């Protein structure tokens, strides 16, 4: 793990900073709502301060979180969702696996083969190995990109098969409504990196269905969060 995060020259203790960043990225809350929640606990902080903390510490926390080990038996679910940023259409291309774990996301202005190829190349570089199968909707760009990037991988293209990928957009959609839209493509890209890393940590895999397994998973997730933030007891 990289060297510990420095909180030097910050007036508030690390526990409060880490908690504010956790609230912002873990739940569909605006910065102003996080400000109100902290005020209820007697902590007076402006939403602009929370924004600066999220921008500074969020990426550091995300880099330190453990990532799921890739496997050649994984199934990748790919999908893209349109968002309006400053009146212009952008597409957030997302890849997840069979357990609902977000593998990668990339904001692009295109919805074509070039954009699909960029996503697949990033995935191969990040994961280190191809999946057992690709599942997408009927967008032809996926088939064209797969033929060029990973022709040996099985590809299933069907609207009904890709509900898992489409459902993975819902948390971001809720956040989009909470903040009344994103202001820039770069800001959205930076946000999704941290947002998905935190979600990967705290949302139990689909295979863990029992209440006890879910409870233990969340306890372990909170312990890891405190460790990466440097506030573990």
Secondary structure, 3 states (H helix, E strand, C coil): CCCCCCCCCCCCCHHHHHHHHHHHHHCCCCHHHHHHHHHHCCCCCCHHHHHHHHHHHHHHHHHHCCCCCCCCCCEEEEEEEEEEECCEEEEEEEEECCCCCEEEEEEECCCCHHHHHHHHHHHHHHHCCCCCEEEECCCHHHHHHHHHHCCCCEEEECHHHHHHHHHCCHHHHHHHHHCCCCCCHHHHHHHHHHHHHHHHHHCCCCCCCCHHHHHHHHHHHHHHHHHHHCCCC
